[in-house]
Amino acid sequence: MNITLDLLPQMAFLLLLVFGRVGTMLMLAPALGERTIPANLRLGFALIFSLVVFPLVSERMPPMPSSIPAMGIMLIREILVGLVLGGIARMIVMATQTAGAIIAFQSGLSAATANDPSQPGVQGAMIGNFLTLVAITLVFVTDLHYLVLAAILDSYTYFPPTGSIMLEDAMIAALAAFSGAFIVGVQMSAPFLVFGLVFNLGLGLMARLMMQLQVYFIAMPANVGIGFLLLMVLLSSMMVWYLSHFERFFIMFAS
């Protein structure tokens, strides 16, 4: 009993370190850290998941320092690691917003904006918000959120609590995640780019042939209608492409 009581302060401190990293990453992680989920539920899940992760990483945790400032420095370091890794993972959500912005612009709906559900206080195209919600739903339906949890666990392999934060590697990973999300967003909206080019080129030729006719005002309903029709036809393919990128990203992140 005495040995158990002596270990309680160290176990409590190490659990706090685990909760600092895991909780921060879960607050920023895609799907699991969305703002539409109440904060108390996210915090409760982060605490439960920290209790699950703690026995698996306890051997890699450092001993408890003897001074309070040293404890605070270690806790701040774990929170910074969680912020860096969670922020990198968060960038994958930008793919749907990028695709939605391009689709809205090509379909004549760029003025239709609303609050982005994935980023508080940010206005986004309504089509982008719709794609984001569909993507989050499909992540849970296809059980890809388990990859997010596996990546959080594997972060202790590449960023051990006793090592450095490796800011240079984190910056390279952030640039790769940002560019990858942008590329996937453009690829998802590629048919709409082709449609916009052909449609506007045809309207330009008609405007030159019939100068007295307000071609763009007449063709605007057709532009919106064809855009919605293309979105209805291509939505499943776009989401499959996004989920493939999501899976590749977190498999690379957790391997």
N, C-alpha and C positions, 0 to 999 in steps of 0.2 A: 504493500500500500504506500509506503514511504517513497519507493522508487517511482511509482505512478504519479504521486503528487509532485515530486520533483520535476518530472517531465512535462507536467501540464503547462507551465508558462512557455516553454520552448515550443510545444505543439501548438499552442494558441498563437504564438507569434508567426510560426511557419504557415499556419492556416491563413493568417491575415495576409501574408505575402502572396499566397496562392490566390486568395480572393481579390487582391489588388490587381493582379494581372488578368485573371479569368474574368472578373467582373468588368474591367475596362474593355477587354476585347469583345465580350458579349454585348456591351452597350453600343458598340460600333459595327458589329458583324452584320452582314447582310442577312435578311430573313429573320434571324433571331433577335436582332437589335433594332427593329423598326420602331418608329415613333408611334405608330398606331397601336402597339402593344403597351398597356399601362406600365408605368415605371416600377410599381411595386411587384408586378409579376416578373419583370425582367430581373430585378434585384433578387427576388426569391429564387428564381431559376439559377441565377449566377451563384448564389450561396450553396444551393443543393449540388450544382455541378462542381463547385470548388471542393465540397466534401468528397465527391467521387474521385476527383483528380488528385487530391492530397496524398492518399496512400500510394499512388502510382509514381509520384515524383518526389516523395519524401527523402529518398536516398540521394537525390541531386541537390537538395536544399542545404544551404550553409548553416552552421551553428548560430545560435542566437547571440548577437553582440552583447557586451556587458554595459554599454552606455546607450542612453535614449537617443542622442543625435545619430549614432550609427544605425540604430533601428529605423529612424525616420528616413535616412538616406537610402537604405535598402528598400523600404516601402515605396519611396518616390521613384526609385529606379525600376521597380516592377510595374508601377503605374505607367511610366514612360514607355516601357517595352510594350505594354498592352495598347497604349495610344498609337504607337508606331505601327504595330502589326494590325490592329483593328482598323486604322485609317487606310492602310494598304488594301485590306480585304474589302473595305467599304467602297473603294473605287470601282468595283465591278458593277455596282448599281448604276454607274454613269452610262453604261452601254444602252440601257433602255431609255434613259432621258435623252441621250444623243440621237437615238433612232427616232424617238417621238418628236423631237424638235425638227428633224429633217422632214419627217412625214408631214407634220403640221405645216411647214413652210411650203412644201411642194403641193399640198392639197388646199392651200388658201385658208388654213385654220390657225395660223401662227398667232393671231390676236386672241384666240380662246385660251386663256391661261387660268390656272388655279393653284392653290397651295400644294407644293410637292409633299406627298405623304412620307417620303424617305428623308427629307431634309427640312427641318423646321424653319419657318420664316423665309422660304425661297419659293418664288413663283416659277412654275414650269408649264409647258404645253400640256393640255388636257389629255392628248393622245399619249404623251410620254408618261403621265401619271397612270393612265390606264394600263400601259405596257408594264410599268413597274409593279402594279398590284397583281397583274396576271403572272408576272415572273415570280414574285414572292409566293403566290399560291402554288405554282407548279413546283417550286423548290421543296415545299413541304409535302406535296402530293407524291413526288418522285423520291422522297427520302434523301435528298441531297444535303439537307441540313446536318446530317450525320458527318458529312465531310468537313463542315465548319467546326464541329466539335472535335473531330480528329485533328484538325489543324491547330486548334488551341492546345491540345495535349502535346502534339509534336513540337510546339514552339519551345518547350523546355529542352528539347534535344539540340536545337540550333541556337537558342538564346538562353543558356543556363543562367541561373541566378548569380553565380559566382563569376561569370564572364563579363565582357564589355558589351555595350549596346550595339556596336557595329553600325554606326550611323551611315557609313559609306555604302555598305551592303543594303541597308534599309532604303537609302535614296535610289539606288539602282533598281531595287524591287518596286519601289513606288512609281518610278518612271515607266518600268515595264508594264505594271498594272494599269497605269493611266493610258498609255499608248494602246495597250491591248483592248481596253474598254472602248476607246474611241474607234479603233478599227472594227470591232465587232458591231458597234452601233451603226457605222457607215455600211457595213455589209448587210445588216438587217434591213436597212432602208434603201439598199441599192435599186430594187425595182421601182421605187418611187422617184429616185433620181432620174432614171431612164424615162419614166412617165412624164415627169416635169419638163425634161429637156424636149421630148417629142411634142408634148402638148403645147408648150409655149412657143416652140418653133412653128408649129402649125398655126397658132393664133397670130404670130407675127406675119406670116405670109398672107393670111386672110385680111389682116389689118392693112397691108399694103395694097391688096387687090380691091378691097372695099373700104376706102378711106372715110366715107360718110357714116359707116356703121360702127357703133361702139362695141367692138368685138369682145373686149375683155369683160365688160359688164354683162354681156349676154352669156359668155362662156363660163362665168364664175360658178353658177350652179352645177354645170357639168363637171367642172374641175373638182368641186367638193364631192359630188356624187360618185365620180369615178375613183376618187381617193378612198372613200369609204368602201366601195366595192373591192378595190385592191386589198385594203386592210382586212376585209372579211375573208378573202381568198387566201391571203398570204400569212395570216396571223399564226396558224399552227406551225408553218415552216420557220417563221421568225423566232418563235418561242423554242423550238427544238434546237435551232442554231445557238440561241442564248444559253440554254441549259447545257449544251455541249461545251461551250466556253466556260461556264460556271464550274462544270465538273473538271475540266482540264486544269483550270486555275487552282482549285483547291487540292487536286491530286498532286500538282507540282508544289503547292504550298506546304502540303503535309508529307512530302517524300524527300 
